[in-house]
């Protein structure tokens, strides 16, 4: 008689890591240099309007919810006016 053929056993899938959201230190600081310029505000507005992708200015998404809202823009304007923390 032939020896029994081993039956493969299922390997449990490794859990998929949850990506950590990017939370900006300074809302609207697209190049992360510690200050917000008029050009960066324009870029944040363009992301808000859907004219540019979020990847062009991730810090425009101040609350890290994967979209730019009017509230995010207010925070970016405040960063421009008052400076970054």
MOPAC internal coordinates of N, CA, C and O (Angstrom, degrees):
PM7 1SCF
backbone

  N    0.0000 0     0.00 0     0.00 0    0    0    0
  C    1.4629 1     0.00 0     0.00 0    1    0    0
  C    1.5175 1   110.80 1     0.00 0    2    1    0
  O    1.2310 1   121.69 1   -32.82 1    3    2    1
  N    1.3384 1   114.37 1   147.18 1    3    2    1
  C    1.4660 1   119.72 1   178.64 1    5    3    2
  C    1.5217 1   109.73 1   -80.26 1    6    5    3
  O    1.2310 1   120.90 1   -31.11 1    7    6    5
  N    1.3389 1   115.89 1   148.89 1    7    6    5
  C    1.4736 1   117.45 1   177.35 1    9    7    6
  C    1.5318 1   109.26 1   -69.19 1   10    9    7
  O    1.2310 1   120.26 1   -28.48 1   11   10    9
  N    1.3277 1   117.10 1   151.52 1   11   10    9
  C    1.4685 1   119.34 1  -179.03 1   13   11   10
  C    1.5217 1   111.25 1   -63.95 1   14   13   11
  O    1.2310 1   121.41 1   -36.53 1   15   14   13
  N    1.3253 1   114.91 1   143.47 1   15   14   13
  C    1.4576 1   120.87 1   177.98 1   17   15   14
  C    1.5226 1   108.06 1   -80.24 1   18   17   15
  O    1.2310 1   120.21 1   -51.68 1   19   18   17
  N    1.3375 1   117.21 1   128.32 1   19   18   17
  C    1.4655 1   118.34 1  -179.44 1   21   19   18
  C    1.5302 1   110.50 1   -64.95 1   22   21   19
  O    1.2310 1   121.14 1   -39.03 1   23   22   21
  N    1.3090 1   115.43 1   140.97 1   23   22   21
  C    1.4629 1   121.59 1   177.91 1   25   23   22
  C    1.5190 1   108.33 1   -93.28 1   26   25   23
  O    1.2310 1   120.37 1   -53.60 1   27   26   25
  N    1.3445 1   116.90 1   126.40 1   27   26   25
  C    1.4700 1   117.31 1   179.44 1   29   27   26
  C    1.5289 1   110.27 1   -66.04 1   30   29   27
  O    1.2310 1   121.76 1   -37.07 1   31   30   29
  N    1.2892 1   114.23 1   142.93 1   31   30   29
  C    1.4676 1   119.07 1   177.84 1   33   31   30
  C    1.5229 1   108.70 1  -104.45 1   34   33   31
  O    1.2310 1   121.26 1   -32.62 1   35   34   33
  N    1.2986 1   115.20 1   147.38 1   35   34   33
  C    1.4687 1   120.72 1  -179.57 1   37   35   34
  C    1.5155 1   109.65 1   -71.07 1   38   37   35
  O    1.2310 1   121.71 1   -42.91 1   39   38   37
  N    1.3169 1   114.34 1   137.09 1   39   38   37
  C    1.4628 1   120.30 1   175.25 1   41   39   38
  C    1.5220 1   107.22 1   -97.53 1   42   41   39
  O    1.2310 1   120.45 1   -53.39 1   43   42   41
  N    1.3275 1   116.74 1   126.61 1   43   42   41
  C    1.4700 1   117.14 1  -179.55 1   45   43   42
  C    1.5244 1   110.78 1   -62.32 1   46   45   43
  O    1.2310 1   121.52 1   -40.02 1   47   46   45
  N    1.3216 1   114.69 1   139.98 1   47   46   45
  C    1.4532 1   119.32 1   178.16 1   49   47   46
  C    1.5186 1   109.93 1   -67.99 1   50   49   47
  O    1.2310 1   121.73 1   -39.62 1   51   50   49
  N    1.3155 1   114.28 1   140.38 1   51   50   49
  C    1.4664 1   118.57 1   176.12 1   53   51   50
  C    1.5286 1   107.84 1   -70.23 1   54   53   51
  O    1.2310 1   120.24 1   -37.47 1   55   54   53
  N    1.3210 1   117.14 1   142.53 1   55   54   53
  C    1.4682 1   118.85 1   179.28 1   57   55   54
  C    1.5248 1   110.44 1   -62.99 1   58   57   55
  O    1.2310 1   121.13 1   -38.70 1   59   58   57
  N    1.3035 1   115.45 1   141.30 1   59   58   57
  C    1.4603 1   120.87 1   178.43 1   61   59   58
  C    1.5249 1   108.30 1   -78.65 1   62   61   59
  O    1.2310 1   120.17 1   -56.38 1   63   62   61
  N    1.3229 1   117.29 1   123.62 1   63   62   61
  C    1.4663 1   117.84 1  -179.36 1   65   63   62
  C    1.5228 1   110.95 1   -67.13 1   66   65   63
  O    1.2310 1   121.27 1   -37.96 1   67   66   65
  N    1.2962 1   115.17 1   142.04 1   67   66   65
  C    1.4577 1   120.89 1   176.97 1   69   67   66
  C    1.5168 1   108.01 1   -82.73 1   70   69   67
  O    1.2310 1   120.14 1   -55.47 1   71   70   69
  N    1.3384 1   117.34 1   124.53 1   71   70   69
  C    1.4686 1   118.01 1  -179.65 1   73   71   70
  C    1.5196 1   111.00 1   -65.53 1   74   73   71
  O    1.2310 1   121.33 1   -38.15 1   75   74   73
  N    1.3099 1   115.05 1   141.85 1   75   74   73
  C    1.4574 1   120.82 1   177.50 1   77   75   74
  C    1.5216 1   107.97 1   -82.38 1   78   77   75
  O    1.2310 1   120.14 1   -53.38 1   79   78   77
  N    1.3398 1   117.34 1   126.62 1   79   78   77
  C    1.4658 1   118.15 1  -179.63 1   81   79   78
  C    1.5264 1   111.08 1   -67.61 1   82   81   79
  O    1.2310 1   121.30 1   -33.09 1   83   82   81
  N    1.3034 1   115.12 1   146.91 1   83   82   81
  C    1.4607 1   120.95 1   175.93 1   85   83   82
  C    1.5211 1   107.67 1   -79.60 1   86   85   83
  O    1.2310 1   120.25 1   -64.33 1   87   86   85
  N    1.3119 1   117.13 1   115.67 1   87   86   85
  C    1.4592 1   121.46 1   178.27 1   89   87   86
  C    1.5269 1   106.78 1  -111.47 1   90   89   87
  O    1.2310 1   120.65 1   -66.87 1   91   90   89
  N    1.3270 1   116.36 1   113.13 1   91   90   89
  C    1.4621 1   118.55 1  -175.30 1   93   91   90
  C    1.5217 1   112.73 1   -70.33 1   94   93   91
  O    1.2310 1   121.22 1   -33.08 1   95   94   93
  N    1.3201 1   115.27 1   146.92 1   95   94   93
  C    1.4627 1   120.37 1   174.17 1   97   95   94
  C    1.5217 1   110.06 1   -75.01 1   98   97   95
  O    1.2310 1   121.05 1   150.86 1   99   98   97
  N    1.3277 1   115.59 1   -29.14 1   99   98   97
  C    1.4626 1   120.96 1  -177.55 1  101   99   98
  C    1.5224 1   108.33 1  -139.32 1  102  101   99
  O    1.2310 1   120.66 1   -68.57 1  103  102  101
  N    1.3258 1   116.34 1   111.43 1  103  102  101
  C    1.4675 1   121.06 1  -178.12 1  105  103  102
  C    1.5244 1   110.47 1   -59.08 1  106  105  103
  O    1.2310 1   120.38 1   -51.96 1  107  106  105
  N    1.3245 1   116.88 1   128.04 1  107  106  105
  C    1.4554 1   122.07 1   176.79 1  109  107  106
  C    1.5164 1   115.12 1    89.10 1  110  109  107
  O    1.2310 1   119.70 1   175.92 1  111  110  109
  N    1.3120 1   118.18 1    -4.08 1  111  110  109
  C    1.4634 1   121.84 1  -179.91 1  113  111  110
  C    1.5278 1   108.89 1   -83.92 1  114  113  111
  O    1.2310 1   120.64 1  -101.12 1  115  114  113
  N    1.3226 1   116.37 1    78.88 1  115  114  113
  C    1.4677 1   122.60 1  -172.17 1  117  115  114
  C    1.5210 1   113.68 1   -57.14 1  118  117  115
  O    1.2310 1   119.86 1   141.52 1  119  118  117
  N    1.3158 1   117.88 1   -38.48 1  119  118  117
  C    1.4704 1   120.21 1  -177.96 1  121  119  118
  C    1.5290 1   112.45 1   -96.62 1  122  121  119
  O    1.2310 1   120.44 1  -174.99 1  123  122  121
  N    1.3341 1   116.76 1     5.01 1  123  122  121
  C    1.4667 1   123.58 1   174.64 1  125  123  122
  C    1.5294 1   112.53 1    54.33 1  126  125  123
  O    1.2310 1   120.90 1  -136.87 1  127  126  125
  N    1.3421 1   115.88 1    43.13 1  127  126  125
  C    1.4618 1   119.19 1   178.23 1  129  127  126
  C    1.5278 1   112.44 1  -101.89 1  130  129  127
  O    1.2310 1   120.07 1  -174.60 1  131  130  129
  N    1.3335 1   117.48 1     5.40 1  131  130  129
  C    1.4561 1   120.50 1   175.56 1  133  131  130
  C    1.5148 1   115.13 1    97.04 1  134  133  131
  O    1.2310 1   119.78 1  -175.62 1  135  134  133
  N    1.3334 1   118.03 1     4.38 1  135  134  133
  C    1.4601 1   120.39 1   176.79 1  137  135  134
  C    1.5308 1   109.39 1  -149.63 1  138  137  135
  O    1.2310 1   121.14 1   -20.33 1  139  138  137
  N    1.3271 1   115.43 1   159.67 1  139  138  137
  C    1.4617 1   121.56 1  -179.79 1  141  139  138
  C    1.5209 1   108.54 1  -113.95 1  142  141  139
  O    1.2310 1   120.76 1   -50.57 1  143  142  141
  N    1.3182 1   116.15 1   129.43 1  143  142  141
  C    1.4617 1   122.04 1   179.64 1  145  143  142
  C    1.5304 1   109.82 1  -105.71 1  146  145  143
  O    1.2310 1   120.93 1   -10.90 1  147  146  145
  N    1.3234 1   115.82 1   169.10 1  147  146  145
  C    1.4686 1   120.59 1   175.26 1  149  147  146
  C    1.5322 1   109.81 1   -58.69 1  150  149  147
  O    1.2310 1   120.21 1   138.52 1  151  150  149
  N    1.3215 1   117.20 1   -41.48 1  151  150  149
  C    1.4647 1   120.85 1   179.05 1  153  151  150
  C    1.5228 1   112.02 1   -60.30 1  154  153  151
  O    1.2310 1   120.52 1   141.64 1  155  154  153
  N    1.3214 1   116.61 1   -38.36 1  155  154  153
  C    1.4634 1   119.87 1   178.54 1  157  155  154
  C    1.5297 1   110.57 1   -70.02 1  158  157  155
  O    1.2310 1   120.13 1   143.73 1  159  158  157
  N    1.3243 1   117.35 1   -36.27 1  159  158  157
  C    1.4671 1   119.87 1   175.19 1  161  159  158
  C    1.5267 1   110.01 1   -62.85 1  162  161  159
  O    1.2310 1   120.49 1   137.54 1  163  162  161
  N    1.3325 1   116.67 1   -42.46 1  163  162  161
  C    1.4611 1   120.04 1   177.62 1  165  163  162
  C    1.5241 1   111.14 1   -60.82 1  166  165  163
  O    1.2310 1   120.60 1   138.49 1  167  166  165
  N    1.3123 1   116.46 1   -41.51 1  167  166  165
  C    1.4604 1   120.48 1   179.13 1  169  167  166
  C    1.5286 1   109.98 1   -63.95 1  170  169  167
  O    1.2310 1   120.06 1   137.28 1  171  170  169
  N    1.3377 1   117.49 1   -42.72 1  171  170  169
  C    1.4661 1   121.27 1   178.63 1  173  171  170
  C    1.5270 1   110.84 1   -61.75 1  174  173  171
  O    1.2310 1   120.34 1   139.27 1  175  174  173
  N    1.3161 1   116.96 1   -40.73 1  175  174  173
  C    1.4733 1   120.88 1   177.49 1  177  175  174
  C    1.5268 1   110.27 1   -64.18 1  178  177  175
  O    1.2310 1   120.36 1   138.50 1  179  178  177
  N    1.3209 1   116.93 1   -41.50 1  179  178  177
  C    1.4642 1   120.26 1   178.00 1  181  179  178
  C    1.5238 1   111.72 1   -62.86 1  182  181  179
  O    1.2310 1   120.20 1   143.76 1  183  182  181
  N    1.3335 1   117.23 1   -36.24 1  183  182  181
  C    1.4674 1   120.28 1   175.42 1  185  183  182
  C    1.5247 1   109.22 1   -65.52 1  186  185  183
  O    1.2310 1   120.38 1   135.34 1  187  186  185
  N    1.3230 1   116.87 1   -44.66 1  187  186  185
  C    1.4648 1   122.33 1   177.77 1  189  187  186
  C    1.5288 1   110.81 1   -56.84 1  190  189  187
  O    1.2310 1   120.29 1   138.01 1  191  190  189
  N    1.3254 1   117.05 1   -41.99 1  191  190  189
  C    1.4636 1   122.16 1  -178.34 1  193  191  190
  C    1.5301 1   113.41 1   -79.74 1  194  193  191
  O    1.2310 1   120.59 1   173.40 1  195  194  193
  N    1.3316 1   116.48 1    -6.60 1  195  194  193
  C    1.4573 1   120.19 1  -179.63 1  197  195  194
  C    1.5130 1   113.88 1    82.12 1  198  197  195
  O    1.2310 1   120.25 1  -165.59 1  199  198  197
  N    1.3370 1   117.12 1    14.41 1  199  198  197
  C    1.4528 1   121.22 1  -179.57 1  201  199  198
  C    1.5216 1   112.55 1   -86.61 1  202  201  199
  O    1.2310 1   120.52 1   161.41 1  203  202  201
  N    1.3283 1   116.61 1   -18.59 1  203  202  201
  C    1.4564 1   122.37 1   176.76 1  205  203  202
  C    1.5210 1   107.66 1  -135.95 1  206  205  203
  O    1.2310 1   120.28 1   -27.08 1  207  206  205
  N    1.3341 1   117.06 1   152.92 1  207  206  205
  C    1.4677 1   119.27 1   178.79 1  209  207  206
  C    1.5266 1   111.25 1   -74.97 1  210  209  207
  O    1.2310 1   121.07 1   -24.51 1  211  210  209
  N    1.3076 1   115.55 1   155.49 1  211  210  209
  C    1.4640 1   120.78 1   177.83 1  213  211  210
  C    1.5218 1   111.43 1   -57.16 1  214  213  211
  O    1.2310 1   120.27 1   148.84 1  215  214  213
  N    1.3240 1   117.08 1   -31.16 1  215  214  213
  C    1.4634 1   120.63 1  -179.50 1  217  215  214
  C    1.5279 1   112.54 1   -62.13 1  218  217  215
  O    1.2310 1   119.63 1   161.00 1  219  218  217
  N    1.3291 1   118.31 1   -19.00 1  219  218  217
  C    1.4593 1   120.81 1   178.97 1  221  219  218
  C    1.5230 1   112.08 1   -75.50 1  222  221  219
  O    1.2310 1   120.45 1   160.46 1  223  222  221
  N    1.3266 1   116.74 1   -19.54 1  223  222  221
  C    1.4771 1   120.94 1   176.91 1  225  223  222
  C    1.5169 1   108.61 1  -159.04 1  226  225  223
  O    1.2310 1   121.04 1  -103.22 1  227  226  225
  N    1.3231 1   115.63 1    76.78 1  227  226  225
  C    1.4707 1   120.27 1  -177.54 1  229  227  226
  C    1.5202 1   112.30 1   -59.96 1  230  229  227
  O    1.2310 1   119.99 1   148.92 1  231  230  229
  N    1.3234 1   117.62 1   -31.08 1  231  230  229
  C    1.4631 1   119.58 1  -177.94 1  233  231  230
  C    1.5251 1   112.72 1   -73.57 1  234  233  231
  O    1.2310 1   119.92 1   172.65 1  235  234  233
  N    1.3431 1   117.75 1    -7.35 1  235  234  233
  C    1.4620 1   119.79 1   173.63 1  237  235  234
  C    1.5267 1   110.22 1   -67.57 1  238  237  235
  O    1.2310 1   120.16 1   155.97 1  239  238  237
  N    1.3188 1   117.30 1   -24.03 1  239  238  237
  C    1.4626 1   123.37 1   177.22 1  241  239  238
  C    1.5274 1   108.46 1   -87.88 1  242  241  239
  O    1.2310 1   120.68 1  -103.06 1  243  242  241
  N    1.3197 1   116.30 1    76.94 1  243  242  241
  C    1.4657 1   121.89 1  -172.14 1  245  243  242
  C    1.5201 1   113.67 1   -61.42 1  246  245  243
  O    1.2310 1   119.91 1   148.70 1  247  246  245
  N    1.3321 1   117.77 1   -31.30 1  247  246  245
  C    1.4599 1   119.67 1  -178.11 1  249  247  246
  C    1.5306 1   113.05 1   -99.03 1  250  249  247
  O    1.2310 1   120.42 1  -171.03 1  251  250  249
  N    1.3118 1   116.80 1     8.97 1  251  250  249
  C    1.4689 1   123.68 1   173.66 1  253  251  250
  C    1.5210 1   113.10 1    54.53 1  254  253  251
  O    1.2310 1   120.16 1  -136.65 1  255  254  253
  N    1.3454 1   117.31 1    43.35 1  255  254  253
  C    1.4613 1   119.70 1   178.01 1  257  255  254
  C    1.5339 1   111.55 1  -107.87 1  258  257  255
  O    1.2310 1   120.55 1  -162.49 1  259  258  257
  N    1.3210 1   116.55 1    17.51 1  259  258  257
  C    1.4632 1   124.24 1   176.36 1  261  259  258
  C    1.5300 1   114.59 1    70.44 1  262  261  259
  O    1.2310 1   120.23 1  -158.09 1  263  262  261
  N    1.3154 1   117.17 1    21.91 1  263  262  261
  C    1.4592 1   121.41 1   172.69 1  265  263  262
  C    1.5237 1   108.48 1  -155.43 1  266  265  263
  O    1.2310 1   121.03 1   -21.28 1  267  266  265
  N    1.3196 1   115.63 1   158.72 1  267  266  265
  C    1.4636 1   120.50 1   179.23 1  269  267  266
  C    1.5244 1   108.15 1  -104.56 1  270  269  267
  O    1.2310 1   121.08 1   -56.13 1  271  270  269
  N    1.3215 1   115.54 1   123.87 1  271  270  269
  C    1.4627 1   121.72 1  -179.70 1  273  271  270
  C    1.5278 1   109.32 1  -108.92 1  274  273  271
  O    1.2310 1   121.23 1    -6.99 1  275  274  273
  N    1.3276 1   115.25 1   173.01 1  275  274  273
  C    1.4628 1   119.96 1   176.13 1  277  275  274
  C    1.5253 1   109.93 1   -60.11 1  278  277  275
  O    1.2310 1   120.21 1   142.65 1  279  278  277
  N    1.3209 1   117.20 1   -37.35 1  279  278  277
  C    1.4652 1   120.92 1   177.47 1  281  279  278
  C    1.5167 1   112.45 1   -62.45 1  282  281  279
  O    1.2310 1   120.54 1   141.94 1  283  282  281
  N    1.3320 1   116.57 1   -38.06 1  283  282  281
  C    1.4651 1   120.60 1   176.42 1  285  283  282
  C    1.5253 1   110.11 1   -62.98 1  286  285  283
  O    1.2310 1   120.71 1   139.81 1  287  286  285
  N    1.3450 1   116.25 1   -40.19 1  287  286  285
  C    1.4680 1   120.08 1   179.05 1  289  287  286
  C    1.5223 1   111.22 1   -65.46 1  290  289  287
  O    1.2310 1   120.21 1   141.21 1  291  290  289
  N    1.3224 1   117.20 1   -38.79 1  291  290  289
  C    1.4749 1   120.46 1   176.82 1  293  291  290
  C    1.5224 1   109.55 1   -60.42 1  294  293  291
  O    1.2310 1   120.35 1   137.43 1  295  294  293
  N    1.3317 1   116.93 1   -42.57 1  295  294  293
  C    1.4687 1   119.83 1   178.46 1  297  295  294
  C    1.5256 1   111.09 1   -63.62 1  298  297  295
  O    1.2310 1   120.49 1   141.31 1  299  298  297
  N    1.3297 1   116.67 1   -38.69 1  299  298  297
  C    1.4710 1   120.17 1   178.61 1  301  299  298
  C    1.5233 1   110.26 1   -65.29 1  302  301  299
  O    1.2310 1   120.04 1   138.06 1  303  302  301
  N    1.3344 1   117.53 1   -41.94 1  303  302  301
  C    1.4703 1   120.65 1   177.70 1  305  303  302
  C    1.5257 1   109.99 1   -63.09 1  306  305  303
  O    1.2310 1   120.17 1   139.13 1  307  306  305
  N    1.3135 1   117.28 1   -40.87 1  307  306  305
  C    1.4661 1   119.97 1   177.17 1  309  307  306
  C    1.5232 1   111.47 1   -63.13 1  310  309  307
  O    1.2310 1   120.30 1   142.07 1  311  310  309
  N    1.3238 1   117.03 1   -37.93 1  311  310  309
  C    1.4722 1   120.19 1   176.35 1  313  311  310
  C    1.5267 1   110.04 1   -63.58 1  314  313  311
  O    1.2310 1   120.56 1   141.87 1  315  314  313
  N    1.3276 1   116.53 1   -38.13 1  315  314  313
  C    1.4597 1   121.05 1   178.09 1  317  315  314
  C    1.5333 1   109.89 1   -65.54 1  318  317  315
  O    1.2310 1   120.28 1   132.31 1  319  318  317
  N    1.3080 1   117.06 1   -47.69 1  319  318  317
  C    1.4704 1   121.81 1  -175.75 1  321  319  318
  C    1.5289 1   112.85 1   -72.43 1  322  321  319
  O    1.2310 1   120.77 1   136.61 1  323  322  321
  N    1.3406 1   116.14 1   -43.39 1  323  322  321
  C    1.4643 1   120.03 1  -170.70 1  325  323  322
  C    1.5264 1   113.12 1  -101.85 1  326  325  323
  O    1.2310 1   120.62 1   167.44 1  327  326  325
  N    1.3143 1   116.43 1   -12.56 1  327  326  325
  C    1.4628 1   119.99 1  -177.04 1  329  327  326
  C    1.5105 1   111.09 1    93.20 1  330  329  327
  O    1.2310 1   121.34 1   -14.46 1  331  330  329
  N    1.2869 1   115.04 1   165.54 1  331  330  329
  C    1.4686 1   122.06 1   179.83 1  333  331  330
  C    1.5196 1   110.07 1   -87.32 1  334  333  331
  O    1.2310 1   121.08 1   -27.42 1  335  334  333
  N    1.3314 1   115.55 1   152.58 1  335  334  333
  C    1.4746 1   118.44 1   178.88 1  337  335  334
  C    1.5154 1   112.45 1   -65.53 1  338  337  335
  O    1.2310 1   120.10 1   180.00 1  339  338  337

